[in-house]
Amino acid sequence: MLEEVGCFDDWGVAALGRRVVAEIGSPDDVSGIAIEGLVLEMLAHAARKRRRPQAGGTPAWFPRVRERLHAEFARPLRLADLADTAGVHPMHLARAFRVRTGMSVGTYLRRLRLDWCADRLVTTRIPLAEIALRAGFADQSHFTRSFRRYTGSTPRAYRATRNGRAH
């Protein structure tokens, strides 16, 4: 397949390429898996350009991968590790995951981390820096930037607002 050179116009591949550029421009500890997944999706999309996608239900491996993501969201995960869990190729996992969830593995993982943090902000008095580290963020400032992008609020303001205090 890679012996052939081809050229085609495809907005889907272009959009994935823009997302890779955005990941490179604003890196965090999930960027590696996000970029890996996006590039593999680009390759899968290009390889299947002339093929019709097969219809089907959720593959048997999907719940195992989702469970692993939920159980290990705070750890650095690689797409290859998740593909081993599934027993499929990383490219297939990246594409199938997006089809079933509407987002990349990296985006899903970020949301898991941020949702966990949001819950801890409201239900505990754990310091922000500790929440950030437990969720797998490099530091509190990285957590704050990601949280603000996700919620539109800083973690401190989010906690204060949800606990009935103005910030």
N, CA, C and O of each residue as an XYZ file, in Angstrom:
668
protein
N       0.818     -1.185      0.000
C       0.000      0.000      0.000
C       0.867      1.256      0.000
O       0.562      2.191     -0.739
N       1.925      1.316      0.789
C       2.749      2.511      0.858
C       3.704      2.643     -0.323
O       4.410      3.645     -0.442
N       3.731      1.634     -1.201
C       4.581      1.726     -2.382
C       3.986      2.686     -3.404
O       4.701      3.189     -4.270
N       2.685      2.945     -3.312
C       2.016      3.833     -4.258
C       1.992      5.247     -3.703
O       1.813      5.467     -2.505
N       2.179      6.205     -4.615
C       2.080      7.607     -4.241
C       0.759      8.125     -4.785
O       0.403      7.864     -5.934
N       0.049      8.847     -3.963
C      -1.238      9.374     -4.403
C      -1.452     10.770     -3.864
O      -0.783     11.209     -2.929
N      -2.386     11.447     -4.466
C      -2.749     12.781     -4.042
C      -4.263     12.888     -4.112
O      -4.876     12.461     -5.090
N      -4.861     13.455     -3.080
C      -6.306     13.630     -3.095
C      -6.691     14.786     -2.196
O      -5.957     15.146     -1.275
N      -7.827     15.354     -2.466
C      -8.385     16.404     -1.619
C      -9.336     15.764     -0.639
O     -10.243     15.035     -1.040
N      -9.147     16.020      0.630
C     -10.049     15.456      1.623
C     -10.066     16.355      2.837
O      -9.044     16.523      3.502
N     -11.219     16.937      3.136
C     -11.340     17.843      4.271
C     -11.141     17.123      5.589
O     -10.660     17.723      6.550
N     -11.502     15.842      5.656
C     -11.333     15.079      6.892
C      -9.866     14.944      7.267
O      -9.498     15.146      8.425
N      -9.031     14.607      6.302
C      -7.594     14.483      6.562
C      -7.002     15.856      6.888
O      -6.148     15.981      7.765
N      -7.467     16.883      6.171
C      -6.972     18.237      6.438
C      -7.324     18.672      7.861
O      -6.505     19.288      8.543
N      -8.529     18.356      8.306
C      -8.941     18.720      9.669
C      -8.088     17.996     10.702
O      -7.692     18.584     11.708
N      -7.805     16.720     10.453
C      -6.943     15.974     11.364
C      -5.543     16.583     11.386
O      -4.918     16.666     12.443
N      -5.049     17.009     10.223
C      -3.740     17.651     10.142
C      -3.693     18.946     10.942
O      -2.701     19.229     11.613
N      -4.765     19.732     10.871
C      -4.828     20.957     11.661
C      -4.810     20.650     13.154
O      -4.218     21.393     13.937
N      -5.455     19.562     13.543
C      -5.462     19.191     14.960
C      -4.075     18.747     15.423
O      -3.689     18.999     16.564
N      -3.316     18.077     14.524
C      -1.941     17.705     14.859
C      -1.114     18.971     15.092
O      -0.359     19.057     16.060
N      -1.264     19.942     14.205
C      -0.535     21.207     14.347
C      -0.917     21.890     15.659
O      -0.050     22.432     16.345
N      -2.197     21.872     16.012
C      -2.644     22.483     17.271
C      -2.036     21.766     18.473
O      -1.638     22.412     19.442
N      -1.960     20.440     18.419
C      -1.346     19.670     19.513
C       0.125     20.028     19.661
O       0.624     20.179     20.776
N       0.815     20.162     18.542
C       2.239     20.512     18.578
C       2.413     21.925     19.123
O       3.366     22.198     19.853
N       1.499     22.819     18.774
C       1.595     24.208     19.218
C       1.254     24.421     20.682
O       1.668     25.413     21.281
N       0.500     23.491     21.262
C       0.100     23.633     22.665
C       0.255     22.278     23.356
O      -0.739     21.650     23.721
N       1.503     21.825     23.539
C       1.725     20.468     24.060
C       1.419     20.339     25.544
O       1.552     21.287     26.318
N       1.006     19.137     25.909
C       0.862     18.769     27.316
C       1.219     17.297     27.428
O       1.695     16.706     26.459
N       1.002     16.698     28.575
C       1.436     15.317     28.772
C       0.581     14.301     28.033
O       0.924     13.119     28.024
N      -0.508     14.709     27.420
C      -1.351     13.804     26.641
C      -1.099     13.997     25.149
O      -1.614     13.234     24.331
N      -0.313     15.010     24.786
C      -0.083     15.323     23.379
C       0.510     14.153     22.596
O       0.155     13.940     21.437
N       1.398     13.404     23.215
C       2.014     12.272     22.504
C       0.982     11.294     21.991
O       0.988     10.947     20.809
N       0.098     10.845     22.859
C      -0.920      9.880     22.444
C      -1.930     10.536     21.504
O      -2.437      9.892     20.585
N      -2.221     11.816     21.735
C      -3.157     12.516     20.864
C      -2.598     12.623     19.444
O      -3.301     12.331     18.477
N      -1.343     13.040     19.318
C      -0.718     13.171     17.997
C      -0.600     11.808     17.322
O      -0.900     11.661     16.137
N      -0.161     10.822     18.086
C      -0.048      9.469     17.534
C      -1.389      8.997     16.986
O      -1.458      8.462     15.879
N      -2.437      9.193     17.749
C      -3.766      8.775     17.308
C      -4.236      9.533     16.083
O      -4.798      8.939     15.163
N      -4.011     10.849     16.060
C      -4.431     11.662     14.919
C      -3.691     11.264     13.638
O      -4.297     11.163     12.571
N      -2.377     11.040     13.752
C      -1.598     10.645     12.570
C      -2.049      9.274     12.065
O      -2.175      9.060     10.860
N      -2.288      8.360     12.987
C      -2.779      7.041     12.562
C      -4.159      7.141     11.917
O      -4.450      6.428     10.957
N      -5.003      8.019     12.438
C      -6.309      8.240     11.812
C      -6.159      8.808     10.414
O      -6.893      8.424      9.503
N      -5.201      9.733     10.236
C      -4.960     10.290      8.908
C      -4.550      9.197      7.935
O      -5.026      9.143      6.801
N      -3.654      8.322      8.400
C      -3.213      7.225      7.533
C      -4.361      6.271      7.208
O      -4.509      5.840      6.064
N      -5.163      5.948      8.203
C      -6.299      5.051      7.968
C      -7.293      5.688      7.006
O      -7.804      5.028      6.101
N      -7.560      6.966      7.205
C      -8.513      7.672      6.349
C      -8.017      7.687      4.908
O      -8.779      7.440      3.973
N      -6.738      7.978      4.743
C      -6.162      7.996      3.402
C      -6.180      6.611      2.764
O      -6.479      6.477      1.578
N      -5.861      5.582      3.544
C      -5.845      4.225      3.012
C      -7.238      3.752      2.619
O      -7.391      2.947      1.700
N      -8.249      4.252      3.315
C      -9.620      3.820      3.041
C     -10.366      4.773      2.119
O     -11.569      4.614      1.910
N      -9.687      5.734      1.578
C     -10.328      6.767      0.766
C     -11.238      6.175     -0.306
O     -12.321      6.704     -0.555
N     -10.829      5.125     -0.919
C     -11.623      4.534     -2.000
C     -12.484      3.364     -1.547
O     -13.249      2.804     -2.333
N     -12.358      3.007     -0.301
C     -13.168      1.909      0.229
C     -14.389      2.454      0.931
O     -14.383      3.573      1.443
N     -15.422      1.662      0.951
C     -16.626      2.024      1.681
C     -16.521      1.464      3.092
O     -16.240      0.277      3.259
N     -16.743      2.295      4.121
C     -16.652      1.769      5.481
C     -17.710      0.705      5.748
O     -18.840      0.786      5.265
N     -17.316     -0.280      6.521
C     -18.236     -1.354      6.859
C     -19.099     -0.939      8.030
O     -18.622     -0.341      8.995
N     -20.372     -1.265      7.931
C     -21.279     -1.008      9.043
C     -21.107     -2.111     10.077
O     -20.687     -3.220      9.747
N     -21.423     -1.812     11.298
C     -21.318     -2.838     12.321
C     -21.542     -2.265     13.699
O     -21.607     -1.049     13.882
N     -21.658     -3.138     14.651
C     -21.868     -2.727     16.031
C     -20.555     -2.436     16.715
O     -19.502     -2.348     16.083
N     -20.643     -2.291     17.997
C     -19.453     -2.031     18.793
C     -18.606     -3.292     18.869
O     -19.120     -4.360     19.201
N     -17.313     -3.187     18.567
C     -16.457     -4.373     18.636
C     -16.308     -4.869     20.077
O     -16.446     -4.101     21.029
N     -16.031     -6.134     20.213
C     -15.906     -6.751     21.541
C     -14.796     -6.108     22.372
O     -14.889     -6.077     23.599
N     -13.755     -5.599     21.729
C     -12.625     -5.030     22.452
C     -12.905     -3.632     23.001
O     -12.211     -3.190     23.916
N     -13.896     -2.932     22.469
C     -14.124     -1.534     22.836
C     -14.351     -1.341     24.340
O     -13.735     -0.449     24.924
N     -15.207     -2.137     24.991
C     -15.390     -1.947     26.443
C     -14.096     -2.143     27.243
O     -13.884     -1.460     28.245
N     -13.233     -3.064     26.812
C     -11.958     -3.280     27.526
C     -11.077     -2.036     27.445
O     -10.465     -1.636     28.435
N     -11.017     -1.432     26.267
C     -10.201     -0.231     26.092
C     -10.778      0.915     26.905
O     -10.041      1.633     27.580
N     -12.078      1.087     26.845
C     -12.709      2.162     27.613
C     -12.490      1.964     29.114
O     -12.203      2.923     29.831
N     -12.624      0.734     29.586
C     -12.379      0.443     31.003
C     -10.941      0.758     31.392
O     -10.690      1.300     32.468
N     -10.001      0.420     30.522
C      -8.599      0.709     30.832
C      -8.359      2.216     30.895
O      -7.650      2.697     31.779
N      -8.942      2.952     29.971
C      -8.804      4.406     29.998
C      -9.365      4.980     31.295
O      -8.753      5.858     31.903
N     -10.519      4.490     31.717
C     -11.132      4.990     32.951
C     -10.311      4.589     34.177
O     -10.198      5.367     35.124
N      -9.749      3.407     34.167
C      -8.984      2.919     35.318
C      -7.597      3.563     35.404
O      -7.075      3.758     36.502
N      -6.998      3.894     34.256
C      -5.612      4.362     34.240
C      -5.464      5.765     33.658
O      -4.403      6.104     33.134
N      -6.508      6.583     33.741
C      -6.491      7.893     33.102
C      -5.366      8.792     33.586
O      -4.920      9.667     32.844
N      -4.903      8.600     34.798
C      -3.863      9.481     35.351
C      -2.459      9.060     34.935
O      -1.497      9.797     35.152
N      -2.343      7.894     34.347
C      -1.022      7.401     33.920
C      -0.754      7.787     32.474
O      -1.695      7.988     31.707
N       0.504      7.893     32.090
C       0.794      8.106     30.665
C       0.457      6.827     29.892
O       0.997      5.760     30.181
N      -0.420      6.942     28.933
C      -0.815      5.782     28.124
C      -0.384      6.008     26.688
O      -0.383      7.132     26.185
N      -0.019      4.910     26.041
C       0.317      4.965     24.613
C      -0.761      4.245     23.833
O      -1.385      3.309     24.334
N      -0.976      4.680     22.620
C      -1.958      4.041     21.757
C      -1.608      2.571     21.538
O      -2.494      1.721     21.457
N      -0.319      2.279     21.443
C       0.115      0.886     21.250
C      -0.294      0.012     22.433
O      -0.665     -1.147     22.246
N      -0.229      0.562     23.660
C      -0.642     -0.201     24.839
C      -2.135     -0.501     24.799
O      -2.567     -1.610     25.112
N      -2.915      0.500     24.409
C      -4.361      0.296     24.305
C      -4.697     -0.689     23.186
O      -5.615     -1.500     23.315
N      -3.949     -0.610     22.096
C      -4.168     -1.545     20.991
C      -3.837     -2.973     21.422
O      -4.515     -3.913     21.007
N      -2.806     -3.148     22.245
C      -2.491     -4.473     22.797
C      -3.646     -4.985     23.646
O      -4.002     -6.161     23.571
N      -4.231     -4.107     24.453
C      -5.386     -4.472     25.262
C      -6.527     -4.946     24.366
O      -7.225     -5.909     24.685
N      -6.704     -4.261     23.249
C      -7.796     -4.582     22.323
C      -7.472     -5.765     21.419
O      -8.374     -6.450     20.938
N      -6.182     -6.003     21.189
C      -5.801     -7.046     20.244
C      -5.979     -6.602     18.800
O      -6.237     -7.417     17.915
N      -5.837     -5.281     18.571
C      -5.966     -4.733     17.224
C      -4.789     -3.815     16.938
O      -4.007     -3.502     17.835
N      -4.668     -3.393     15.711
C      -3.613     -2.465     15.315
C      -3.949     -1.072     15.847
O      -5.121     -0.700     15.886
N      -2.930     -0.287     16.261
C      -3.196      1.061     16.765
C      -3.993      1.941     15.794
O      -4.837      2.730     16.222
N      -3.728      1.808     14.498
C      -4.448      2.605     13.511
C      -5.943      2.250     13.532
O      -6.803      3.128     13.475
N      -6.225      0.968     13.615
C      -7.623      0.525     13.656
C      -8.294      1.022     14.934
O      -9.433      1.488     14.904
N      -7.589      0.920     16.045
C      -8.147      1.376     17.315
C      -8.465      2.872     17.254
O      -9.552      3.286     17.659
N      -7.545      3.675     16.761
C      -7.752      5.125     16.704
C      -8.983      5.468     15.868
O      -9.805      6.292     16.268
N      -9.099      4.838     14.724
C     -10.234      5.126     13.822
C     -11.543      4.645     14.431
O     -12.524      5.388     14.456
N     -11.569      3.412     14.919
C     -12.797      2.844     15.481
C     -13.222      3.605     16.736
O     -14.415      3.795     16.971
N     -12.261      4.034     17.535
C     -12.575      4.773     18.752
C     -13.270      6.085     18.403
O     -14.267      6.448     19.028
N     -12.748      6.791     17.412
C     -13.352      8.059     16.997
C     -14.755      7.840     16.439
O     -15.661      8.630     16.705
N     -14.934      6.783     15.673
C     -16.254      6.494     15.105
C     -17.272      6.269     16.219
O     -18.410      6.728     16.125
N     -16.867      5.566     17.266
C     -17.803      5.220     18.337
C     -18.009      6.314     19.371
O     -19.070      6.382     19.990
N     -17.011      7.176     19.572
C     -17.130      8.201     20.616
C     -17.260      9.617     20.064
O     -17.686     10.527     20.776
N     -16.896      9.802     18.809
C     -16.923     11.138     18.237
C     -15.713     11.967     18.613
O     -15.674     13.169     18.351
N     -14.710     11.326     19.235
C     -13.491     12.052     19.618
C     -12.300     11.107     19.567
O     -12.455      9.886     19.552
N     -11.121     11.689     19.542
C      -9.905     10.881     19.537
C      -9.672     10.292     20.930
O     -10.295     10.713     21.904
N      -8.777      9.324     21.007
C      -8.417      8.729     22.298
C      -7.818      9.796     23.211
O      -8.121      9.830     24.404
N      -6.971     10.664     22.661
C      -6.347     11.712     23.461
C      -7.366     12.686     24.035
O      -7.270     13.068     25.201
N      -8.336     13.087     23.232
C      -9.385     13.988     23.708
C     -10.216     13.309     24.794
O     -10.552     13.926     25.806
N     -10.542     12.051     24.581
C     -11.318     11.292     25.569
C     -10.560     11.214     26.892
O     -11.139     11.398     27.963
N      -9.262     10.938     26.803
C      -8.433     10.837     28.001
C      -8.362     12.174     28.738
O      -8.463     12.206     29.965
N      -8.190     13.267     28.013
C      -8.177     14.591     28.636
C      -9.490     14.866     29.356
O      -9.498     15.373     30.478
N     -10.595     14.530     28.707
C     -11.904     14.769     29.332
C     -12.078     13.939     30.592
O     -12.641     14.414     31.577
N     -11.599     12.702     30.567
C     -11.670     11.883     31.785
C     -10.921     12.560     32.921
O     -11.427     12.650     34.040
N      -9.727     13.031     32.635
C      -8.914     13.698     33.657
C      -9.612     14.945     34.186
O      -9.699     15.156     35.396
N     -10.101     15.754     33.278
C     -10.718     17.010     33.682
C     -12.040     16.793     34.405
O     -12.348     17.526     35.345
N     -12.825     15.810     33.993
C     -14.072     15.493     34.705
C     -13.769     14.996     36.114
O     -14.464     15.358     37.063
N     -12.737     14.169     36.255
C     -12.339     13.679     37.573
C     -11.928     14.856     38.456
O     -12.306     14.930     39.625
N     -11.154     15.768     37.885
C     -10.712     16.947     38.635
C     -11.899     17.811     39.051
O     -11.970     18.271     40.190
N     -12.826     18.026     38.128
C     -13.999     18.849     38.446
C     -14.770     18.246     39.612
O     -15.230     18.969     40.495
N     -14.911     16.932     39.617
C     -15.602     16.268     40.721
C     -14.848     16.476     42.033
O     -15.463     16.776     43.057
N     -13.524     16.321     42.012
C     -12.728     16.487     43.227
C     -12.763     17.928     43.730
O     -12.733     18.169     44.937
N     -12.826     18.873     42.814
C     -12.894     20.277     43.220
C     -14.154     20.566     44.029
O     -14.134     21.376     44.956
N     -15.238     19.906     43.678
C     -16.518     20.163     44.333
C     -16.731     19.284     45.564
O     -17.349     19.717     46.537
N     -16.227     18.063     45.524
C     -16.547     17.099     46.596
C     -15.463     16.952     47.657
O     -15.666     16.269     48.661
N     -14.308     17.590     47.442
C     -13.224     17.460     48.423
C     -12.608     18.824     48.695
O     -12.929     19.812     48.035
N     -11.735     18.858     49.660
C     -10.950     20.058     49.967
C      -9.483     19.833     49.583
O      -8.607     20.573     50.032
N      -9.218     18.846     48.779
C      -7.848     18.545     48.349
C      -7.280     19.778     47.640
O      -7.963     20.370     46.803
N      -6.054     20.172     47.957
C      -5.444     21.333     47.296
C      -5.356     21.141     45.776
O      -5.211     20.021     45.286
N      -5.446     22.240     45.054
C      -5.435     22.194     43.587
C      -4.198     21.485     43.037
O      -4.302     20.682     42.109
N      -3.043     21.778     43.602
C      -1.805     21.158     43.106
C      -1.858     19.639     43.256
O      -1.392     18.911     42.379
N      -2.417     19.164     44.353
C      -2.509     17.723     44.568
C      -3.504     17.084     43.611
O      -3.252     15.992     43.101
N      -4.621     17.736     43.361
C      -5.596     17.231     42.385
C      -4.932     17.127     41.022
O      -5.087     16.130     40.316
N      -4.192     18.166     40.661
C      -3.507     18.192     39.363
C      -2.555     17.001     39.223
O      -2.567     16.310     38.204
N      -1.742     16.768     40.234
C      -0.767     15.674     40.172
C      -1.458     14.312     40.158
O      -1.057     13.425     39.405
N      -2.489     14.137     40.980
C      -3.211     12.861     41.016
C      -3.882     12.540     39.682
O      -4.034     11.373     39.321
N      -4.280     13.578     38.956
C      -4.951     13.375     37.668
C      -3.969     13.178     36.520
O      -4.377     12.876     35.399
N      -2.672     13.348     36.795
C      -1.682     13.118     35.752
C      -1.192     14.363     35.047
O      -0.488     14.265     34.042
N      -1.550     15.539     35.553
C      -1.051     16.771     34.953
C       0.373     17.030     35.443
O       0.741     16.637     36.550
N       1.159     17.691     34.614
C       2.561     17.941     34.939
C       2.698     18.827     36.177
O       3.584     18.610     37.004
N       1.827     19.820     36.304
C       1.861     20.729     37.448
C       0.543     21.488     37.510
O      -0.332     21.303     36.664
N       0.409     22.345     38.524
C      -0.853     23.058     38.716
C      -1.135     24.041     37.583
O      -2.292     24.210     37.198
N      -0.116     24.686     37.047
C      -0.359     25.654     35.970
C      -0.840     24.952     34.702
O      -1.702     25.470     33.991
N      -0.288     23.784     34.421
C      -0.742     23.002     33.271
C      -2.202     22.600     33.466
O      -3.010     22.691     32.542
N      -2.525     22.160     34.665
C      -3.898     21.800     35.013
C      -4.823     23.000     34.840
O      -5.897     22.879     34.250
N      -4.408     24.159     35.353
C      -5.247     25.355     35.280
C      -5.522     25.746     33.827
O      -6.659     26.070     33.482
N      -4.498     25.721     32.976
C      -4.694     26.051     31.556
C      -5.674     25.090     30.900
O      -6.596     25.516     30.205
N      -5.479     23.798     31.120
C      -6.355     22.787     30.519
C      -7.779     22.911     31.040
O      -8.738     22.815     30.275
N      -7.912     23.125     32.341
C      -9.237     23.219     32.964
C      -9.991     24.442     32.442
O     -11.187     24.373     32.162
N      -9.275     25.562     32.314
C      -9.915     26.772     31.801
C     -10.385     26.580     30.361
O     -11.471     27.027     29.993
N      -9.562     25.914     29.546
C      -9.972     25.643     28.165
C     -11.221     24.771     28.131
O     -12.097     24.962     27.287
N     -11.296     23.825     29.039
C     -12.392     22.846     29.059
C     -13.675     23.425     29.646
O     -14.761     23.175     29.122
N     -13.564     24.198     30.731
C     -14.752     24.669     31.435
C     -15.022     26.161     31.287
O     -16.133     26.622     31.549
N     -14.009     26.915     30.865
C     -14.158     28.363     30.805
C     -13.906     29.037     32.140
O     -14.120     30.241     32.281
N     -13.453     28.273     33.116
C     -13.234     28.782     34.464
C     -11.937     28.207     35.010
O     -11.525     27.113     34.622
N     -11.300     28.935     35.900
C     -10.129     28.368     36.573
C     -10.607     27.353     37.609
O     -11.755     27.422     38.046
N      -9.759     26.422     38.007
C     -10.166     25.458     39.038
C     -10.598     26.139     40.342
O     -11.577     25.727     40.963
N      -9.882     27.162     40.746
C     -10.216     27.860     41.996
C     -11.599     28.499     41.902
O     -12.406     28.370     42.823
N     -11.874     29.183     40.799
C     -13.179     29.821     40.612
C     -14.278     28.766     40.497
O     -15.373     28.953     41.026
N     -13.995     27.674     39.820
C     -14.961     26.585     39.673
C     -15.338     26.033     41.049
O     -16.515     25.837     41.353
N     -14.324     25.789     41.868
C     -14.572     25.263     43.222
C     -15.401     26.261     44.023
O     -16.380     25.881     44.665
N     -15.022     27.514     43.988
C     -15.733     28.525     44.766
C     -17.185     28.667     44.311
O     -18.090     28.757     45.139
N     -17.403     28.687     43.014
C     -18.760     28.831     42.480
C     -19.626     27.638     42.827
O     -20.793     27.803     43.183
N     -19.079     26.453     42.729
C     -19.854     25.234     42.997
C     -20.097     25.013     44.483
O     -21.025     24.303     44.868
N     -19.270     25.616     45.304
C     -19.440     25.487     46.754
C     -20.192     26.668     47.334
O     -20.237     26.838     48.553
N     -20.793     27.500     46.463
C     -21.636     28.597     46.933
C     -20.896     29.841     47.342
O     -21.478     30.727     47.967
N     -19.624     29.931     47.004
C     -18.853     31.139     47.335
C     -18.469     31.842     46.052
O     -18.134     31.194     45.061
N     -18.514     33.124     46.063
C     -18.029     33.885     44.918
C     -16.518     33.916     44.974
O     -15.938     33.898     46.060
N     -15.878     33.961     43.837
C     -14.415     34.027     43.813
C     -14.033     35.459     43.770
O     -12.845     35.780     43.744
